[in-house]
Amino acid sequence: MLSRIAYLTLCRSIQLLALLARGDAAKDLEILVLRHQLTVLRRQVPRPKLQPADRALLAAVSRVLPPARWSCYLVKPETLLRWHRRLVAGAWTYPHRQTGRPPLDHHTQQLIVRLAAENPRWGYQRIKGELLRFGLRVSATAIRTTLRRHRLDPAPRRASKSWPAFLRQQAAGIVACDFFTVDTVWLRRLYVLLFIELDTRRVHLAGVTAHPNGTWVAQQVRNLLLILGERGRQVRFVLRDRDAKFSCGFDDVFRSEVGRCW
């Protein structure tokens, strides 16, 4: 840009010397022709595109030319003054160096937003502790700023939770079981054992028998746990009533495989 300004200044200086060497009549006539050409160009191009070097040269010349003669410019007087202020600021302003903490990388910011979105009751202090488990040391201020930038509450209030919301959250891993009876045409009573997963409402038909006992029920439980394990479903709790058919063998199977039986 500096070489461009120097080149334009040299060309305009040579043209000024050539203009001073001419007579007054020739200069007046040439000025009249140039003004007419400028009027024609203004009709064709409402707003000409000026390069930074052109703006710098026009701003520098405006400090020498009297303001009464600024009507020959294509721009307004306030525009010339703004260009001149930028020219002076560029000559005296030193390069700015960014200070303070470096910004968080994109991966860390996405991780913070994901933790806050998947856990709406976590505050920025809790997220800071969770990031330490991943080996990331991030200040609480940076986490709070990131959450506010993504329009997330950095410190959500702990509101009371309803029973339906609590049950939906705890339903994963809970299985309930019970018997119901069916009478055949020959008036024979059959006992049907059912299991239901509370979170998905999926019902499993464990078996049908006319003589349910503890050994048969315990075997049906083993079969069910094997099927759920193959599907990647983990059972944490089992709900049953106090029917005598749920013998100690039933509880022993769940305690050994699951851990708890209610």
Secondary structure, DSSP 4 states (H G I P E B T S, - for coil): -HHHHHHHHHHHHHHHHHHHHS-HHHHHHHHHHHHHHHHHHHHH-SS----HHHHHHHHHHHTTS-GGGGGGSSS-HHHHHHHHHHHHHHHHPPPP---SSPPPPHHHHHHHHHHHHH-TT--HHHHHHHHHHTT----HHHHHHHHHHTT--SS---PPPPHHHHHHHH-TTEEEEEEEEEE-TT--EEEEEEEEETTTTEEEEEEEESS--HHHHHHHHHHHHHHHHHTT----EEE----TTS-HHHHHHHHHHTS---
